[in-house]
Amino acid sequence: MKRLLAILQLRWVVTLLTVVLTIVLGTGLTATIYWSLFDPKWITFLGGVLFAAMLALASRASRAEWRISRRTLQFERTREQLNQEVARSRSATESARLAGNHLRLLADAMPNVILYVDRDERCRNHNKAAENKTGRSAEQIKGQLLHEVMGQAYVYIAPHIPATLQGKLVEYEFTWSGSALPESYTARHVPYPPDDPQPQAFYLVLTSKLAPRPAAVKETPVRHSGPGAAAMTIEGEPGETTLYLRSITDELMGWDDPKAKLEYALKENQFLLFAQKILPLRGRLPDPLCYEVLLRLREEEDNLLPPGGFIPTAERYGMMEEIDCWVVRNLIQWCIDAQRTTPARPIPLFCVNLSEETVRSTNFARFVRNEIDARNFNARSLCFEIGESDIISQHENVERLINTLKPLGCRFTVDAFGSVKVSFTHLKGLAVDFIKIDGVIIQNILRDPAELAKTRAINTVCAKVGLRTIAEFVESKETLDKLREVGVDYVQGFGIARPEPIDKIP
């Protein structure tokens, strides 16, 4: 019966049945007229029936024609939109190609070794200096594992890779005498994209420290005709030379004067607030609406540049505290405007990352207090995230900051907990509210029993002392289910929600 109904619903079957019924009805009417000896009453009745049937067919044909016309218009609109998308895609591809050519020329002109390494630690790109210093050809570098390319030096680089893949800018020094590379050099890991909580790759930049020292030279920009000008500084005590290379992110953005560019962006409000949802895994948690606040530059959005490229530049020029203050001031203003527009709208808990420079500052706490008092703002909507490494290195400053802002209602999160050590001793004396478990641990809980055990231990201790746990870098349903089983309070990651403009918060 179901099969028969399905067949009857086919369009060609319906059309065929309509034609057959019309023929049968017409034949029947003709026969009836003939056998009724052309009785006027029968002729009138049957003629009316035939007219009604023809009218029904005409109406059906008209509706079909209207549908075809509407679908044709929809198709034309869709085709026009598709053509526009194709044009935009071609334009973006061409812009990316030109930018790639500029960066290629720039990288090959640099004396520093530059390697582009993916999350699997394979070298996907490099410059000429990398070939010269390692003594390998392009074929022996591209696609090869980092430890094969770097040889003995890999033992110094490897411990810093996990932090880089968490989105952290890493810089350190080491010596290596087993290669054509300089015996002493500075290594710099630049995550890419810079502001992504899970970078897809990173740049490894090796800077020589053994060049003969000329007379002291102040920072002087060397301008090129294309976008992206390199600049070097040579300075130091007699017998020492340090070669500083402008952050590769400056080159990616093509800024001639990065500091002036950032100062202008702050003055003209060229930054954009983004937010990433932090999802509660259990009901009746005290903060059901939570977001981490992220910062992007309008130029990044307009020119399809990777987010957060300005951060290493801001760190180098000592502007991170000013940027953090901009975030707090504009976030509070956004909350006030949102409540003014919709008084019944609840304000979420917003987690704001603080840089090491801001943590060290004695003025930031005073700034936050003045903003809260001047606008009569509920400080419980502000939660400041401080990295575990900053807590260890700046414990006294972190304690001062918490003790100043905690009485106002502000809350605090320990970010990337477990990235340095799985211990609570360095949190002694700190009134924190949340522990954000390091993303590298969370990414491995399904395949490494030790990482799962760490997560369970951290969550158990936090539950006993009254701290809420947040798991970051959650990217799959399997990971989410395991964290729910462990009893973690909140989760965050691309598997939960991607960052979006703060105005899109529902």
Beta strands, then each sheet from edge to edge (+ up, - down):
strand 1: 113-118
strand 2: 123-126
strand 3: 170-175
strand 4: 184-192
strand 5: 201-208
strand 6: 220-221
strand 7: 231-235
strand 8: 242-245
strand 9: 271-280
strand 10: 290-297
strand 11: 349-353
strand 12: 382-387
strand 13: 411-417
strand 14: 434-437
strand 15: 468-471
strand 16: 490-491
strand 17: 500-501
sheet 1: 2+ 1- 5+ 4- 3+
sheet 2: 6+ 7- 8+
sheet 3: 17+ 9- 10+ 11+ 12+ 13+ 14+ 15+ 16+
end
